């Protein structure tokens, strides 16, 4: 499936069920508090730690619902660095890996998007509308989470002598878990040259191969070149915002009186949270299908995995068709 076609399917999914206030009890004040960095009245700073284990809505407390009922990925036990430094790749698998709790809609990206008009009262950049109060959307909710592996705690990574050796470890983690690596920066766009930097010279590919973007919560705003993770999210969130705007324009119930600034105050919609969760789920599906990427290692592996074969003795990958003795010779140089 081409990325453009896939994004189109994602858009159709976002628009499949239009937002509505039908069935929502009307009150002067709901008392809802959103958690969106810098905007939500919840006031708590979003973090991977909160996303993983905060009661009652984190990924760990909701792991059965998260995995079995919502198909949002297995949530493994979080183990310390000493465990991974001792056991390494031997114990890595689909249900056991060094994990990072990935915000499918990243915590530092969301507050900059216009969709926050329909999530938080504090968002005041729209010329016509402003919410009367927050929705109850929570960036740190399990619905916005995906347990993804990273390689840096592994003994093989620590013992790797150079970038090429680390690439082999990163690829092996992805092969053993069946999940992209979450290591690097979430990019709005992705430069294939940066992907090639992660690859052994014999496995590099040309810029025409395409790309995706991004990695850890601490570096979400890195920007390089070509379509990437944040760009795709932006398309879906813009479509979502447009859907809600269309409902409000036609709804006499949601619209209130203009405030002192001339802005029409709007009741928060419960449906806004449902739609945000839908965008998160679509992003998770795209990650699982390798249609967009959270880091350069994931993009590189997705492009090359069908051309690689693992050599357990050397602890390295080689291109299909390259004889083992040629690999040994290359490693000895």
N, C-alpha and C positions, 0 to 999 in steps of 0.2 A: 504494500500500500504506500502510495506517495504521501509525503507530509502534508501537502496542500489538500489532498483528498481527505486525509485523516482529520485535519483541522476543521474542514467543512462538516464532517460527521459530528465532531465535537460541538460545533455551533448549532447544528440541528438539535442535538441532545439538550443543549442549554435552553433552546427556544421551544422545546417539545411541549412543555406545560407552562403556559403563561402565568405570571404571578397574580394572585387574587387576595382580596381581604375577606372573601366569603367565608363565613363560619368563624371569623375572628371576633371575639367579644370586644365591643367598643368601650373604652374607658378614657377618662380625662388623663389618667396617669397609670402606666403599666408597671413602672418601677424597674424596668429592664436595664441591665448594664452590659455594654459590649466590652470585649477585650481586644483592642486594636492599638498597637503601640502609638502613644502620643495623642490618640483621639478618643478611645473608649473610656467611659466613666468608671469602669471596673478599676482602672488605675494601675493594675499590676503589669509589670513589664513582661512581654512574651519571651519565652525561652524554650530551648530543647528539653531542659529538665522538667519544666512544667508540662510540656506536651507529653513527655514519657510517663511521669508517675504522679502528677497532681491528682488528688481525690476531689470529686468522684469522676471527673471527665477525661482523665489522661489515658494514654494508650495501655499502660500496664493494668490499671484497675478495670479497663473495659476490654481486655485482650480477647476474651472469648467472643464477645459481641463483635469486636473489631475484625477478627479473623473469620469466624464461622458464619456470622449473620450478614456482615457487610462486605466480605471479601476484600478487606483493606490490608491484607498481608499478615503474615505470622509475626507475633511480637515475642522475641526470645527473651530469656533471662539476661539481665545486664550483668556482665562479669568484669572484674577488675583487670587492669593492665598486666598484673603479675601472672594471671591465668593465661593470657594470650602470649606473653613473653616466654612462658614456659612450654606451652603446648603448640602454638603456631598453627600452621595450615592443616596439620593432621586432624584437628577436631572441628574445622570449619565445614559447615553444611547448611542446608536450607533452614534449619531451625536452631542453629548455633553459630553465631558470628559476632565480632565486635560491632556494636550497633551505634548508630546515631539516629535520633528521632528527627525525621525530616518534615518540616512544615511544607505541605504540598503547595499551599499559597504562602510564600515566604513572609515572615513577620516584618521585615524591613521594607519589603516591596509594597505590601498592601496599603499602608497609610498614604502612599503617593498616588494611588489610583482613584479615579472619579467615582468608582463604585461605593466608596466610603460615604458618599452623600446619603446612601440608603441604608447605612449601617450605624452611623454615629452622629449624634446631635452636634458635636464640635466641628464637624466638617462644614465649612461655611464658604467654600469657593464657588458654589453654584449661584448664578445671578437671580434665579427665580425661586428655588425651593431650599428648605432646610428642615430636617426632622424636628419634631417636638421633643423627642427623647431618643435614647439609643434603642436599637434592637438588642437581642441577647446573643449576638454572634460572638464566638470565642475562637480566636486564632489558635489557641492552645488546646482545643478540643480534639479528641481522638479522631473525629471525622476528618480532620485536616492533617492527619499524621500517617507516616509510612516508615516502618523500621527498615533502615538501609545499612549495608555494611560499609566499613572503612578498613584500611589495611595497616595504618601506622602502628598499632600496638603489637602486631605480630612479630615474632622473633625473626622470621625470614625478611621482613621489611627492615628491621633494625640491623640485620647482618648484610643487607644488600650494599654492595660497594659503589654502585652508580645508578643513574636514572634508568638504564636499560634493565638492570637486575630488578629494580623496583617495579618496572612495568610488568615483568613476568609475574611478580607476586600479586599485583593489582588484578591482572587478568585472571589469575587462578582463583582469587576470592570471588570474582563475579561468576566464574564457571561453576564453582562448588555451591554457591548460594542460589544462583539463578536470578540474582538481583543486581542492578547497577551499583557501582561504587558511589558513595556520598563523600567525596574528598576533593576539595578545590573550591572554586567559587561559582555561585549561581550566576551565570552570565545572561545578559539580555540577548547577546549574540555570541557566536563562537567562531574563533579563527582556526581554520584547519592547520595552520602553521603551529599553533599551540598544541593541537592534538598530536601532530607529528613529533613534537618535542618529547612526548611520552613514549614514543615507539622506537624499538630498535631500527637501525637504518634499513635493514632488509625488509621491514614490514611497513614502511611509511607509504602513504598514498597521496594522490594528487588532490589539489584544492577542489576539483570538480566533484569530489565525493559527497559534499554537503556537510551539514553539522547540526548541532544542538547546543545546549549550554548548561553550566553551573554547579555547585557543591555545598560547602558548609555554611551553617547559619551565621557565622561570624564574618563571612565575606560575600554577602548576597548581591552586592551591587557592582561587582566587577563588570566591565564592558569590553568586549573584544569585537570581532566582525562576523557577520552572517546570522541567519535566523537561529534563535535560541530559546531556552526555557522560559525566561520572563516575557519574551515577545509573544509566545503562544498563550501564556496565561493572560496577558493583556488583551488579546483578541476575545477570549471567552468572557472575561470580566467586563469588558466594554459592551459586549452583547447583552450580558446580564443587566447592567445598568440601564441600557436602552429599553429592555423589557419592562423594568420597574417604572421607568419614566413614562412609558406609554400607558401603563395602567393608571398612574397617578393623574396624568393629563385628562383621562376620561372618567375619573372617579370623584364624585362629589362628596363621598364619605371620607376618603383619606385626606382631602384638602381642607385645611382650616383657614383662619383669618390671617391676613398679612400682619407681620410684626412691625416694630418701630423702624426697622431697616427696609421695610417694603417687601420682605421675603415671605412667601406663603409657607406657613408651617404645616408639616405633613405627619400624619400618624405613622409610626414605625410598623412595618409589615413582618409578621411571623414568616411569611413566605420568602423573605429575603434570605433568611438563614438556610432554608431548604435549598435555594438556588446556589448559595455559596458552597454548601456541602456537595452539590452536584458537580460544580467546577472542580473541587478537590478530587472527587472520585474520577472524573475524566482525566485529570492530570496523572493520577495514579495508574490508570489503564495505559496511558501513553508511555509512561516510564516502563511499565512491564513489557510493553510491545516494542521498546527501543525506538519510539518515534520522536522522543525528545529526551534530553540528557541533563543530569545534574552535575556532571563534571567531565573534563576532557578524557579521563580514563574510560568512562562509560561510552563516550562517542567512539573512541579509538577501538575498543573491544567489539562493539556492535558492528563496526565496519569490517573487522578482520577475523572474527571468530570462526567463520566457516572455512577460512584458509589456514587455520592453525591446528597443530597437534601437540599435546603435552608430552614431554619427555621427563618422566619421574626421576630417572637417575641423575640427570643434570639439573633438574629443578627449573627447566626453561621450556618455553614454547619454540617450535620451529615451524616454518612454512610447510604446508602439505607438499610432499614431493622432494623436500630437502632431506638427504640421507643423514642418519644419525652421526656418522663419522665427520660429515661436513660441519655439523653443528659443534661437535667437540673441538674441531680444528679452529673454528671461528672464536669459540670461547677461550681458547688457549693463547690467542694473540695478545 
